[in-house]
């Protein structure tokens, strides 16, 4: 009897997701989450005000106990998997007919009620009324209409229902000037906005007119990689009076055998431009190959002046998004002893001396103890005591 009760108690708490263990929501279940957890153990959740202990009370018992710690340990010192809920192909560009993909978006068509838009013929075939037009569909079939692309995932003959998943939902025009722009919100959910196009709406995008005086726009340019991103392959799309032009970053070899990258990007006037880079470690599939990083080293690529008329003609060293030291590039937050002083690479690109205990901070690498808690540097001795406690609980 006692054994049975123990088995039932052990199975009372279901496995939790990584997000349920990540208290600060930074994508990693790390020491900072443990620091909050330790303030809740074996204390009624209602008695603690500094931390939301209910977050760790997975069995809703009112107290964080061993049952909850067992589930937490499953994700300890792990990184939460990234799940893309919604993607927008045009990045809310009103002048491009784009679409969104939302894995949680779907619909159910039913035969019930007057004016039904569904006719279930069998367990694998049905008819749906979409945009006042009846179409034949089959189970697992994929169909493309003006509103987007969808897949039939279930046909329930007994209940007279058809379930579909939207694979793509497209931008569209409502009337002659109103654009229905599908977007993804900051939480990764599908959303939409209405936009009044100055020169009309056609084929799911605002019309671009060369005589547009309000914004003086003759061309609109979009870049999928956001600019001069030599480690990410991008595609620019330029919409102008003469039509639409697309160019994709590409690799090539110059006369001395150096692997080169031609990087396409957008200029402020809406036109497209190029820059050529001599890739130190080669060029493949439209991107410079990254070299092996040693102590944060990331050697840059030589940017070459392009002879193309639409180039801005800048010649500079690119590729160091951090701090330079002895002709080496170190990432932001990298800590290094320089002239016997402990310093870190600050976001301004300068080496900055680490801070002492009780000084204000925004990141742990700013502190000489490498620990920032509640925007304040914590002493190394306190850090050691916490780690000792950590090892006892999670050894």
C-alpha positions as CSV (number, residue, x, y, z in Angstrom):
1,X,0.0,0.0,0.0
2,X,2.8,2.4,1.0
3,X,4.7,1.5,-2.1
4,X,1.7,2.2,-4.3
5,X,1.2,5.7,-2.7
6,X,4.9,6.5,-3.3
7,X,4.6,5.6,-6.9
8,X,1.5,7.7,-7.3
9,X,3.2,10.7,-5.6
10,X,6.3,10.4,-7.8
11,X,4.1,10.6,-10.9
12,X,2.0,13.4,-9.6
13,X,4.0,16.1,-11.4
14,X,4.2,16.0,-15.2
15,X,7.4,16.8,-17.0
16,X,7.8,20.6,-17.5
17,X,9.0,22.5,-20.6
18,X,12.3,24.4,-20.7
19,X,10.5,27.7,-20.5
20,X,8.9,26.6,-17.2
21,X,12.4,26.3,-15.7
22,X,13.8,29.5,-17.3
23,X,12.8,32.1,-14.6
24,X,14.4,35.1,-16.2
25,X,13.3,34.1,-19.8
26,X,16.8,34.5,-21.3
27,X,16.6,31.2,-23.1
28,X,19.1,29.4,-20.7
29,X,18.3,27.6,-17.5
30,X,21.5,28.7,-15.7
31,X,22.9,30.0,-12.4
32,X,20.7,33.1,-12.3
33,X,17.6,30.9,-12.4
34,X,19.0,28.8,-9.6
35,X,19.7,31.9,-7.6
36,X,15.9,32.7,-7.7
37,X,14.9,29.1,-7.0
38,X,17.0,28.8,-3.8
39,X,14.9,31.6,-2.2
40,X,11.8,29.5,-2.5
41,X,12.7,26.0,-1.3
42,X,10.6,24.6,1.5
43,X,8.9,28.0,2.1
44,X,5.3,28.8,1.4
45,X,5.1,30.6,-1.9
46,X,2.9,33.3,-0.3
47,X,5.6,34.2,2.2
48,X,8.2,35.2,-0.4
49,X,7.8,38.7,-2.0
50,X,11.2,39.2,-3.7
51,X,10.6,36.2,-6.1
52,X,7.6,34.7,-7.8
53,X,7.9,31.3,-6.1
54,X,4.7,30.1,-7.8
55,X,6.8,29.9,-10.9
56,X,8.7,26.9,-9.5
57,X,5.7,25.3,-7.7
58,X,5.0,22.9,-10.5
59,X,2.5,20.7,-8.5
60,X,0.6,23.7,-7.1
61,X,1.1,22.5,-3.6
62,X,1.8,26.0,-2.3
63,X,5.5,25.2,-1.5
64,X,8.6,24.4,-3.6
65,X,9.7,21.0,-2.5
66,X,11.6,17.9,-3.8
67,X,8.8,17.0,-6.3
68,X,9.4,20.4,-8.0
69,X,13.2,20.2,-7.9
70,X,13.1,16.8,-9.7
71,X,11.4,18.4,-12.6
72,X,13.6,21.5,-12.5
73,X,16.8,19.4,-12.7
74,X,15.7,18.0,-16.1
75,X,16.5,21.4,-17.6
76,X,19.3,22.6,-15.3
77,X,22.3,24.2,-17.2
78,X,20.5,23.7,-20.6
79,X,19.5,26.0,-23.4
80,X,15.8,26.2,-24.3
81,X,15.1,25.1,-27.9
82,X,14.1,27.9,-30.2
83,X,10.7,27.4,-31.8
84,X,9.7,29.8,-34.6
85,X,5.9,30.3,-34.3
86,X,5.5,32.9,-37.0
87,X,7.6,34.1,-40.0
88,X,6.9,37.1,-42.2
89,X,8.4,36.9,-45.7
90,X,8.5,40.6,-46.4
91,X,9.1,42.0,-42.9
92,X,5.9,44.2,-43.0
93,X,7.0,45.9,-46.3
94,X,3.9,47.5,-47.7
95,X,5.3,47.6,-51.2
96,X,5.9,43.8,-51.4
97,X,3.2,41.1,-51.7
98,X,4.4,38.8,-49.0
99,X,3.0,36.1,-46.7
100,X,3.3,34.8,-43.2
101,X,3.7,31.3,-41.9
102,X,2.1,30.6,-38.5
103,X,2.3,27.0,-37.3
104,X,-0.6,27.6,-34.9
105,X,-3.0,29.0,-37.5
106,X,-5.8,26.9,-38.9
107,X,-9.5,26.6,-39.4
108,X,-12.5,24.2,-39.1
109,X,-15.2,24.1,-41.7
110,X,-18.5,22.6,-40.6
111,X,-21.7,21.4,-42.3
112,X,-23.9,22.5,-39.4
113,X,-26.0,25.6,-39.6
114,X,-27.7,27.5,-42.4
115,X,-25.6,28.7,-45.3
116,X,-23.0,26.0,-44.6
117,X,-19.7,26.3,-46.4
118,X,-18.9,22.6,-46.2
119,X,-20.0,19.4,-47.9
120,X,-18.4,16.3,-46.6
121,X,-18.5,13.5,-49.2
122,X,-16.4,10.8,-47.6
123,X,-13.7,10.4,-45.0
124,X,-11.1,11.5,-47.5
125,X,-13.0,14.0,-49.8
126,X,-15.1,17.2,-49.3
127,X,-16.1,20.5,-50.9
128,X,-15.4,23.9,-49.3
129,X,-16.9,27.3,-50.1
130,X,-14.1,29.9,-50.0
131,X,-14.6,33.4,-51.4
132,X,-18.0,32.5,-52.7
133,X,-16.5,29.6,-54.8
134,X,-16.9,25.9,-54.1
135,X,-13.6,23.9,-54.4
136,X,-13.0,20.1,-54.2
137,X,-10.5,19.1,-51.5
138,X,-9.0,15.8,-50.4
139,X,-7.3,14.6,-47.2
140,X,-3.6,15.7,-47.0
141,X,-4.1,17.8,-50.1
142,X,-2.4,21.2,-50.4
143,X,-4.2,24.1,-52.1
144,X,-3.2,27.6,-53.1
145,X,-5.8,30.4,-53.3
146,X,-5.6,34.2,-53.3
147,X,-5.6,34.2,-49.5
148,X,-2.7,31.9,-49.3
149,X,-1.8,28.2,-49.1
150,X,-3.4,25.5,-46.8
151,X,-3.4,21.8,-46.2
152,X,-6.4,19.5,-45.4
153,X,-5.3,17.7,-42.2
154,X,-8.6,16.0,-41.2
155,X,-12.0,15.1,-42.7
156,X,-14.6,13.9,-40.1
157,X,-17.5,12.3,-42.0
158,X,-19.5,11.6,-38.8
159,X,-19.4,15.2,-37.5
160,X,-19.4,16.8,-41.0
161,X,-16.2,18.8,-40.3
162,X,-13.1,19.6,-42.3
163,X,-9.9,20.8,-40.5
164,X,-7.1,22.6,-42.3
165,X,-3.8,24.2,-41.5
166,X,-2.7,27.4,-43.2
167,X,0.8,27.0,-44.6
168,X,0.9,30.6,-45.9
169,X,-1.4,33.5,-45.4
170,X,-0.9,36.2,-48.0
171,X,-1.2,40.0,-48.0
172,X,-4.2,41.4,-49.9
173,X,-6.0,44.5,-51.0
174,X,-9.4,45.5,-49.7
175,X,-10.8,48.0,-52.3
176,X,-8.5,50.1,-54.4
177,X,-6.3,51.7,-51.8
178,X,-6.4,49.7,-48.5
179,X,-3.7,47.1,-48.0
180,X,-4.4,44.1,-45.6
181,X,-0.8,43.5,-44.4
182,X,-0.2,40.2,-42.5
183,X,2.5,40.4,-39.9
184,X,4.0,38.6,-36.8
185,X,3.8,40.4,-33.5
186,X,6.6,40.5,-30.9
187,X,5.4,37.4,-29.2
188,X,5.5,35.3,-32.4
189,X,1.8,35.3,-33.1
190,X,0.1,36.1,-36.4
191,X,-1.3,39.6,-36.7
192,X,-2.3,42.1,-39.4
193,X,-2.5,45.9,-40.0
194,X,-4.5,48.0,-42.4
195,X,-2.5,50.5,-44.5
196,X,-3.8,53.2,-46.8
197,X,-1.6,53.1,-49.9
198,X,-0.9,56.7,-51.2
199,X,-1.1,55.5,-54.9
200,X,-3.4,52.6,-54.6
201,X,-3.2,48.9,-53.8
202,X,-2.8,46.1,-56.3
203,X,-1.9,42.4,-56.1
204,X,-1.4,42.5,-52.3
205,X,1.0,45.4,-52.3
206,X,1.0,49.2,-52.4
207,X,1.5,50.6,-55.9
208,X,4.8,52.5,-56.4
209,X,4.4,55.7,-58.5
210,X,7.4,57.7,-59.8
211,X,5.6,61.0,-59.3
212,X,4.9,60.4,-55.6
213,X,5.4,63.8,-54.1
214,X,4.6,63.2,-50.5
215,X,7.5,60.9,-49.8
216,X,9.4,61.5,-53.0
217,X,9.8,57.7,-53.5
218,X,10.7,56.3,-57.0
219,X,12.2,53.1,-55.8
220,X,11.7,50.8,-52.7
221,X,14.5,48.4,-51.7
222,X,14.4,45.5,-49.2
223,X,17.3,43.4,-48.0
224,X,16.6,40.0,-46.4
225,X,19.9,40.0,-44.4
226,X,19.5,43.6,-43.2
227,X,22.5,45.2,-44.9
228,X,26.1,44.4,-45.3
229,X,26.0,41.0,-43.5
230,X,28.9,39.1,-44.9
231,X,28.2,35.9,-42.9
232,X,24.6,35.7,-43.9
233,X,23.3,35.2,-47.4
234,X,20.8,37.8,-48.4
235,X,18.6,38.9,-51.3
236,X,17.6,42.4,-52.2
237,X,14.4,43.3,-54.0
238,X,14.2,46.7,-55.7
239,X,10.7,47.8,-56.9
240,X,10.8,50.7,-59.3
241,X,9.1,52.4,-62.2
242,X,10.5,49.8,-64.7
243,X,9.5,46.8,-62.5
244,X,11.0,44.6,-59.9
245,X,14.7,43.4,-59.8
246,X,16.2,40.9,-57.4
247,X,19.8,40.2,-56.7
248,X,21.4,37.6,-54.3
249,X,24.8,37.7,-52.6
250,X,27.3,35.6,-54.5
251,X,30.8,34.2,-54.4
252,X,33.4,34.3,-57.1
253,X,37.2,34.0,-57.6
254,X,39.4,36.9,-58.7
255,X,42.5,36.7,-60.9
256,X,44.9,35.9,-58.1
257,X,42.7,33.0,-56.8
258,X,41.2,34.9,-53.8
259,X,37.6,33.9,-53.0
260,X,35.5,37.0,-53.2
261,X,32.0,37.9,-52.0
262,X,29.7,40.4,-53.7
263,X,27.4,41.7,-51.1
264,X,24.1,43.4,-52.3
265,X,22.5,46.0,-50.0
266,X,20.0,48.8,-50.0
267,X,20.9,52.5,-50.1
268,X,19.0,55.3,-48.4
269,X,17.5,56.5,-51.8
270,X,15.8,53.1,-52.3
271,X,18.3,51.8,-54.9
272,X,20.5,48.7,-54.7
273,X,24.2,48.7,-54.3
274,X,27.1,46.3,-54.0
275,X,30.4,45.8,-52.0
276,X,33.1,43.3,-52.8
277,X,34.9,41.5,-49.9
278,X,38.0,39.4,-50.0
279,X,37.1,36.5,-47.7
280,X,40.0,35.4,-45.5
281,X,38.8,31.8,-45.1
282,X,37.0,31.4,-48.4
283,X,33.5,32.1,-49.7
284,X,30.7,29.5,-50.1
285,X,27.0,29.8,-50.9
286,X,27.0,33.6,-50.9
287,X,28.7,34.1,-47.5
288,X,32.3,34.5,-46.2
289,X,33.4,31.5,-44.3
290,X,34.2,32.1,-40.6
291,X,37.6,31.2,-39.4
292,X,38.4,29.2,-36.2
293,X,37.9,31.6,-33.3
294,X,40.9,31.7,-30.9
295,X,40.4,33.7,-27.7
296,X,37.5,35.5,-29.3
297,X,39.4,36.2,-32.5
298,X,37.4,36.9,-35.6
299,X,39.6,38.3,-38.3
300,X,37.8,40.7,-40.6
301,X,37.5,40.6,-44.3
302,X,39.0,43.3,-46.6
303,X,36.3,45.4,-48.1
304,X,37.2,46.4,-51.7
305,X,36.0,49.4,-53.5
306,X,33.4,48.4,-56.1
307,X,33.7,49.9,-59.6
308,X,29.9,49.7,-59.9
309,X,28.3,53.2,-60.3
310,X,25.8,52.4,-57.5
311,X,28.5,51.7,-54.9
312,X,29.1,54.3,-52.2
313,X,32.9,53.9,-52.6
314,X,33.8,53.3,-49.0
315,X,37.0,51.4,-48.4
316,X,37.4,50.1,-44.8
317,X,38.1,47.0,-42.7
318,X,34.9,45.1,-42.0
319,X,34.0,42.1,-39.9
320,X,35.0,43.2,-36.3
321,X,31.8,43.6,-34.4
322,X,33.7,44.0,-31.1
323,X,37.0,45.4,-29.8
324,X,40.4,45.4,-31.5
325,X,43.6,44.4,-29.7
326,X,46.9,43.5,-31.4
327,X,45.2,43.2,-34.8
328,X,42.7,40.7,-33.4
329,X,38.9,41.2,-32.9
330,X,37.3,40.2,-29.7
331,X,33.5,39.8,-29.1
332,X,31.5,42.1,-26.9
333,X,31.7,41.0,-23.3
334,X,35.1,39.2,-23.8
335,X,37.2,39.6,-20.6
336,X,41.0,40.0,-20.9
337,X,43.9,41.1,-18.7
338,X,45.5,44.2,-20.3
339,X,48.5,45.8,-18.7
340,X,47.7,43.8,-15.6
341,X,44.2,45.3,-15.4
342,X,41.1,43.1,-15.9
343,X,39.0,44.7,-18.7
344,X,36.1,43.7,-20.9
345,X,35.0,44.6,-24.4
346,X,32.3,47.2,-24.1
347,X,29.6,47.7,-26.7
348,X,31.2,51.0,-27.7
349,X,34.2,49.0,-29.0
350,X,36.5,50.1,-26.2
351,X,38.2,48.0,-23.5
352,X,36.7,49.0,-20.1
353,X,38.0,48.1,-16.6
354,X,35.9,45.6,-14.7
355,X,33.9,46.9,-11.7
356,X,34.2,46.1,-8.1
357,X,31.6,44.7,-5.6
358,X,28.4,46.7,-5.1
359,X,29.0,48.8,-8.3
360,X,26.1,49.0,-10.7
361,X,26.2,46.7,-13.7
362,X,24.1,45.4,-16.6
363,X,26.0,42.2,-17.4
364,X,28.1,39.8,-15.4
365,X,31.2,40.3,-17.6
366,X,31.3,43.9,-16.3
367,X,32.2,42.7,-12.8
368,X,35.6,41.5,-11.6
369,X,33.7,38.6,-9.8
370,X,31.9,37.9,-13.1
371,X,28.6,38.0,-11.3
372,X,25.9,40.7,-11.7
373,X,22.7,40.3,-9.6
374,X,19.9,42.8,-9.6
375,X,22.0,45.3,-11.5
376,X,24.8,45.2,-8.9
377,X,28.2,43.4,-8.9
378,X,28.4,40.7,-6.2
379,X,31.7,39.7,-4.5
380,X,33.6,36.6,-5.4
381,X,33.2,35.2,-1.9
382,X,29.4,35.4,-2.1
383,X,29.5,33.7,-5.5
384,X,31.6,30.9,-4.1
385,X,29.1,30.3,-1.2
386,X,26.2,30.2,-3.8
387,X,28.1,27.7,-5.9
388,X,28.7,25.5,-2.9
389,X,25.0,25.5,-2.1
390,X,24.3,24.8,-5.8
391,X,26.6,21.7,-5.8
392,X,24.9,20.3,-2.7
393,X,21.4,20.5,-4.3
394,X,22.2,19.4,-7.8
395,X,25.1,17.0,-7.4
